[in-house]
């Protein structure tokens, strides 16, 4: 799949897409889930409730956010790939984290959910016909293509993987 052009998505997402430019998107999506499974099943169990600052999310909340955001991005992708181009609302990630009550979840349930979610999403995303990758829709009044959303899914994960490494010392 060719990379999205900068005019296919809102500038806000450029930082996510830059994280995976010049890489095979399918290999990135696969590698990310392998890293996730390895990082969170080989230790770090004691760090799930850690937050590096009083106002920041715990590891559980950050993982929950990654799961929620992937669902939202994939729903947008599904909608636009299937020809529904109506304006979709943004989501408030802080409200989602609060209402997700991730602190009540077990680490193993979060790892398992992410594993199955990403595997399912790879099946879906890779089944989108090439002709539909240019389909457009709008989110909060901003035009975006299906192709861009696939890259944003991987870039968003990469962004948070970097945070987990740099601020939570999870490798």
Residue pairs with C-beta under 8 A, 6 or more apart in sequence:
1 25
1 26
1 130
1 133
1 147
1 150
2 147
3 17
3 21
3 22
3 147
3 151
4 17
4 145
4 147
4 148
4 151
6 14
8 136
8 143
8 144
8 145
8 147
8 148
9 17
9 142
9 143
9 144
9 145
9 148
9 149
9 152
10 139
10 142
10 143
10 144
12 142
13 144
13 148
13 152
13 155
15 155
15 159
16 151
16 152
16 154
16 155
16 156
16 158
16 159
17 148
17 151
17 152
17 155
18 155
19 154
19 155
19 158
19 159
19 162
20 28
20 151
20 154
20 155
20 158
25 150
25 151
25 154
26 122
26 126
28 154
28 158
29 118
29 121
29 122
29 125
29 153
29 154
30 122
32 118
32 154
32 157
32 158
32 161
33 114
33 115
33 118
33 119
33 122
35 161
36 111
36 114
36 115
36 118
36 161
37 111
37 115
39 164
39 170
39 171
40 63
40 107
40 110
40 111
40 170
41 111
44 59
44 170
45 107
47 59
47 168
47 169
47 170
48 58
48 59
48 60
48 107
49 58
49 59
49 60
49 103
50 58
50 59
50 168
51 57
51 58
51 59
51 61
52 167
52 168
56 167
57 65
57 97
58 102
58 103
59 164
59 168
59 170
60 102
60 103
60 105
60 107
60 110
61 97
61 100
61 102
61 103
62 160
62 163
62 164
62 168
63 102
63 110
63 114
64 96
64 97
64 100
64 102
64 105
64 110
65 93
65 96
65 97
65 100
65 160
66 114
66 156
66 157
66 160
67 110
67 113
67 114
67 117
68 91
68 93
68 96
68 97
68 100
69 91
69 93
69 156
70 117
70 118
70 121
70 153
70 156
70 157
71 117
72 91
73 149
73 152
73 153
73 156
74 121
74 124
74 125
74 149
74 153
75 88
76 88
76 137
76 139
76 144
76 149
77 124
77 125
77 128
77 146
77 149
77 150
77 153
78 124
79 86
79 88
79 137
80 135
80 136
80 137
80 144
80 145
80 146
80 149
81 128
81 132
81 133
81 135
81 146
83 135
84 137
85 135
85 136
85 137
85 138
86 137
86 138
87 137
87 138
87 139
87 140
87 141
88 137
88 138
88 139
88 140
89 139
89 140
90 139
90 140
102 110
121 153
125 150
125 153
128 146
128 150
132 146
133 145
133 146
133 147
133 150
134 145
134 146
134 147
135 145
135 146
136 143
136 144
136 145
136 146
137 143
137 144
138 144
164 170
165 171
